[in-house]
Amino acid sequence: MEKLSFDRSPNDLSVFGARELDPSVFRAIQSSLDLGHFDRPLLQNLTEFTFNQDFGGVSLRDACVFLGPQLKTLRLTIPSSLEGLRTFTTALKARCPAIAHLYISSRQSSDRVNRVVSDLVCSLSSLRTVSCNQITCNTQALKYLSSLPSLQRLDVHLPNELAQESLLDAFPNILPFLAMQRLDITVASTASAVEFLRVASNSSDLESLSITIDHIVPTPEQLHAVLTVIQQSSFCGTLTTFKFRDDVEMAEDATPLHNLDGQTLSPLLRCRNLEDIKIGISYGHAAIDNSLLKEMALVWPCLRCISIYSRHDARRWHCKADLQGLTYLAQNCHSLQSVSLQFDVSLPLTMTIAMHPDKIVPYGSLTELDVSRSHVSDPLAVATFLAHVFPNLTLHHGYYIQTTPPPSIWDDFEDELSEDERNPEYMEMAKHWNDVVQIFNARRQELSQSLTNHNVRMQYLIYN
């Protein structure tokens, strides 16, 4: 057996009533092995082990019997009780020196878990992947990880004191994650992000970078500082995926404190090989207009997916771009597949489209457009434009009305109408987008049938 899994989520109702091994079975197996002085692992060919048990069933202490030197991949969810954690990690360090892919998550954050996992990480020298969800590695563990010659992927929470300690000053000989290809960090401050990125700035093979800011909304100056370190790094030219988000709860009626604009994003515009960009922070998007989208299109010609999503649906959070801006992206980014943006879905007065078959060419690469709660005022014009220019498009929006609610055990506790469905503006937009989808599908069907005529040559013509 090469793979073994004890995976039972506390939310998985299907496990109730299921038969499972009594914990005494594992103790009996261990006693038999001890009695026979059996030094080899119980499953000698086991290379992948998954443990996710939060109540009852198999404990971490029981699971130690399966650990052996061939284990390469471990997926561990630490139970809330922490029972057997120290025993299990001690056994890992002694029996599994070849672990290359380590995925650990914890149901609750605690200093004890952070210490135990940091200590475990520092004992494994063959790591290629480390993912620690809801777990903070200390600075000693980060220093150790930076020295590993084969570490390619790191997903970790950084300690709060990282910026104050100045990692580069504390460890002047620290190595810069030389083999790193994918880096996901969660930090409590942008200062910690800047400090860590300074360490990783010479990771010349880095292709994917994801940054999550916990509990705070960074100021434009702080965000600009983070992006500047990226611009000045060795991986500026190799980076293809960039994600940045904050994890902050804000009231729906809150007014954005900051706006995302070209000046703040300017260092990121120097990363010319970006293909996948996702930015989700609690900023207003009023400063994002057609000119900024055009600039993005010119500096990111390899762009495949872009998502600049607002944390709120209110109009004051939406950007000012319209369908002209979407066209700029499609014209210059020939591999563009997906766009997610809350914007003014309309045709500007300066933009007309010649509706003759020989004057229109579709941009077939764009297949996904998510407008979320964008507003639309002329469904016919918008649907007709989209059908001609983006014929392979799948359109997503955030306006839904339940006509026949599915049966639910909570029916007695639910209101007949949702809060959105009581809002006249929401209902109007829901109707408009329903019209857009219907007209779009009909026009696209008409166009696909016309393509059977081989004498038709489709080209686009857009006048500014």
N, C-alpha and C positions, 0 to 999 in steps of 0.2 A: 504494500500500500504506500503510495507516494503522497496522497493528500488526505487530511483528516480535519473535520470541522465539528465543533460544538458551538452551534450558532443558534441562540434563542433570544430574540429581542423581547423586552418586557411589554412591547405593544403588539406582539404577535399572538392574537387570540387563538390561533389554530393549535397551539401547543397544549391547551387545556384538555385534559382527558387523554393525552398521548402517554404511552408507556415509555419509561426511561430507566436507565441503569441506576441501581442503588449505589450511593457513594461507597458503601462497604465493599463493593466489587473491586474498586480501584485500590482500596487498602489491602484487600486479599491478594491482588496481583502484585503489589509492591512487596508484600511480605513473602510471597513465593519467590520473587526474584532475589530478595535479600537472603532467604534461606538457602537458595541454590547457588549463591555467590555468582549470579548471572550479571556480568558487567556490561554486556552489549545492550543497546537500546531495544525496547520491546518491538518497535516498528523500525527495522534497520534501514529501510529505503524511504522513510518519511522525509519529504522535502518541503512540504507546505502545511502549515498548521493554523487553524482559525479557532479562536476562543471568544465567545460572546455569551456569557451566562451571568445574569444579574441576580437570580434568585433560585434557590433549590438546585437540583441536578448536580452537575460536575463542578467542583471547585478548582481554583488555580493550583492548590496543593495536590489534588488528584491528578491534574493534567501533567504534572512533572514526569510521570512514568513514561510519557510518549516522547520526551525530548531526546534528540540524538545528534551526532555530529554531521549528518547529511542535511539537516534542516537549513533551508535557504530563505524561506519566506515565512514570516510570522505576522498574523493579523490578530491583535489582542485588544479587546475592550475590557478595561479594568472595571471590575464590579464596584458598586457603591460601597459595599462593606469593606473593601480592600483586603478581605480575608485571603491569606496565602500569598499576597503580592511579593513580599520579601523572599519567601521560600522559592517562588517561581522564578524570580529574576536571578537569584543566586544559582539555581539549577541551569538557567539559560547561559550564564557566564561560564559555568563549568563544562557544560555538555555541548553547546552549540556555537563554536567559534566561527563557523562559516556563514552565519546569517548575513545575507546581502540586502534583503528587502524587509524593512521593519515598519509596520503600520500599527501605531498604538493610539488609542483614544481613551478618554476617561469620562465617566458619567458625571463626575463632579470635580471641579478644580480644587486642589489642595497643595500645600507646601510639601506634604509627605510624598504625594505622587510625583511632584516635580523633582524632588531629591532622588527618589528611587529610579526614575526613568533617566535622569541626567547621569546617574552613576552607571546604569546599564549601558547607555550609549557609549560612554568612555571605555567600555571593556570590549567593544566589537570593532575589529579592524578591517572587516571585509565589506563594510556597508556601501551600497550603491544607491539605496533609497531609504530615506528616513521621513516618516510622516507622523507628527505628534499633534493630534487634535485635542484642543482644550488642555494642553500640557505645555508648561514653560520650561525650556532648557536653560540652565544657568550658564554663566560666561565661560566656565571651565569646559563644559560640554561643547559650547560653540567653538572654542579654541581647538578642541580635539577634532571636531568635525571638519574644521577648515583644513586640517592636515591630511585628511584621508585622500589618497590618490585616485580613488575610484568613485567617490561620492558624486552622483549626477543629479539627484533630486532631493530637495530639502523643503519640508513643510513644517514650520515651527512657530510657536509663540516666543517672542523675544522678552527678556526680563525688563521690568520697568526701569531698573537702575543702569541699563546699558549705556545710555547717553552720558550719565554722570561719571561712569567708570572710565569712559573713553577706551574702548576695546583695543584700538591700535596703540595707545600709549601704555596700557597695562601689559600688552603682549606685543612688543615691538617686532618680534620675529614671526608673527602669525602669518600663516600661508593663506592665499586668497581663494580657496575653493576652486582649485585649478581645473577640475573636471566638471564643474557644475553646469548643467543644462537647463534645469527648471528650479526656480526658487519661489516659494510662497511663504511670506512672513506676515504675522499679525503682531502689531505693536500698539503700545499705549500712547505713544507720542510720535510726531514726525521727527523729532530729534533722534530718537532711537532708530528710526528707519534710515535717516541720513548716516548715522554712525555705522550701522551694519552694512549699508550699501558702499560706504567707503572701503570697508574690509573686502567686500566682494567685487570691487570695481575692476579688478584685473582678471575676472572670470571671463576670458575672451570667447568661450564657447556657449555662454548663457543665451538661451533662445526664448525662455518664458519667464516672466516676472509678474508676481501677483502680490499686492500690498493691501492689507486691511488695517484700518485705524480703528481701535477700540474706544468707544465712549466719548470721543471728542470729534468736533467738526474742525478740520484744519483751516487756518486762514489762507487766503490766496498766496501770501508770502511764504508760508510754511510749505504749501503744496509746490510752489515754484522751486523752493530749495531742494525738495526731494527730486523733482524732475531734472534739476540742474546737475545733481550728482549722477543721474542716469546718463544725461547727455555727455558728461565728461568721462564716462567709464569706457573700458575697453570693449564692453559688450554693446555699446550704442549701435554699432553696425550689424551685429548678429541677432539682436532682439527682434523676434517676430510676433510675440504675444505679450500684451501688457494689460493688466487689470488693476484697477485702483478703486477702493470703496471704503466708506466708513460704516460703522455699525452703531448708529445713533438713532434712538427713537425720538421723533418729533411730532408734535400735534398736527393734524391735518390742516388746520387753519393758520398754521405758523407762516410768517413771512420769511423768505430766505435771507439769511444774513449776508451771504456772498453770492456773486455770480461767476459762473465759469466763462472765461473769455480767452481770447487769443494770446494776450500777454501772459496769463498764468500758464497756458499750455505750450508756450513758445519753445521751451527746451525739448519737449517731447516731439515737436515737429522736426527736430534734427535727426530723429531715429528713422531713417528713410526706408528701412526694410520691414516695417511693421505690417502684419497681415491680419491680426485679430486684436481689437481694442475694445475693452469694456470699462467704462467709467461710471460709477454710481455713488455719488457723494451728495450731501444735502446742500447743494448749491442751486440757485435759480439758473435758468438757461436763456434768459432774455438777451444775453450778449452773443449767443450763437445764432448767426444769421447766414445768408447765402454766401457772403464773401468769405466767412471763416470755413464753411464747408468746401468752397472752391479751393482755398489754400490747403486744406487737408487733402483734397483729391490730388493736388499737384505734388505734394511732398510724400504722399503714401501711395504710390502707383501699384504696389503689390497688395493693397488692402482687399481682404476677403470678407471680413465681418467687422462691423462697427456698432457698438451699443453705447449710447450716452443716455442713460435712463434716469429719469427724475424720481425722487423718493416720494413725490406727491402728485396728485392728479390736477390740482388747482391750476388755472390758467397762468397765474403769476410765476409758476415754476417751468412753463413750457418755453421752448426756444422760438425765435422769430423767423427761422428759415421756412421756405415753402417748397413746392415741387421743383422749382428751378434749382435749389440746392441739391435735391436728390439727383437731379439730372447731371449736375456737375460731377458728383461722385461716380455715377455710372459711366460718364464719358471718359473719365481719366483712369478709373480703376477697373481694368478689363476683367479681373477675376472676382469682382464684387458679387457676393452671394447673399449677404444678409445685412439689413439695416434695422436698428431699433432706436426710435426717436419719437418724442412727443413734440409735434411741430404744427405749423399752420398748413394743413393739407389743402392747398388751394393753388390755382394757376394765377400768377401775377399778370397784371394788365399788359406788361411788356412782352409777355410770352404767348405766342400763338403756335399752333401746330397745323400744318397743311395736311388735310385729311385725304389726299389723293394717294392711292396705293403705291405709286412710284416715288413718293416723297417721304416715306416713313420707314425707318429701320429700327427694329426692336433691340433692346439690350437684353439678350437672353440669359445672361449669367445671373442676374438678380432674381433669386427664387423666394426670398423671405423678406417681408416688410412688416414690422410690428410698430404700429402707431400708438398703441396703448390708449390713452384717453384724449388723443388729439381731436381738435374740432374740425369739422368740414361744413361748408356752407352751400356748395354746389355739387351734389352727388353725381349728376349727369356728366358735368365737365370733368370731374376728377376721375370717375370710373372710365370714361372714354379715353382719357389721356393714359391712364395706367394700362389699359388693355392694349393700346397700340404700342406704347414704348416699353412696357415690361410684361410681355405676354406669358412668361413662365412663372409669374409671381403668385405666391400664396400670401394672402393678406390677413393680418391679425390685428384685432382691435380689442379694447377693454370694456366695451359696452354690451352687457348681456341682460336679457329679461327672461325670467322663467315663466313660460306660458303654462306648462304642466309640470309642477315640481315633482321630482322623484319621491316615492314613498320613503319615509324615514321614521326611525323610532323616536325622533325628537320633534315630530310634527306638532305635538301639543304645546311645545315651548317656542315655536317659531312664529314670527309675525307673518301676516299674509303677504305684505310687501316689504322689500328691503328698504333701507334708508335711501339708497341710490334711486330706487324705483319711485320714491316719493318726490324726487327732485325733477321739476319740469325741464331744466336744461339737460339733465342726463337723459331723460326720455326722448327729447328732441334729437340729441346726438345719436342715441341708439337707433332711432328711426332712420336718420341720415346714413349711418354706416350700414344698416341693413340694406338700404337702397343702393349704396355704393357696391356692396358685394354682389347683389343680384345683377345690376347693370354690367359690372365688370365681367362676371362669368358669362353673361349673354353675349357681350361684345367680343370677348375672347373666343367664344365658340364660333361666332361669325367669321372672325379673322382666320381661325385655324382651318375652316372649310374653304376660305378663299385661297389658301396656300396651295391647294391642289392644282391651281392654275399655274403652270410652270412659266408662263409669260409674265407673271407678276414679280417685280423686283422691288423689295421693300427698302426704303431709305428714310432717314429722319431729316426734318428741317425745323430748326428752332430759331426764331428771330428774337434778338434782344433789343 
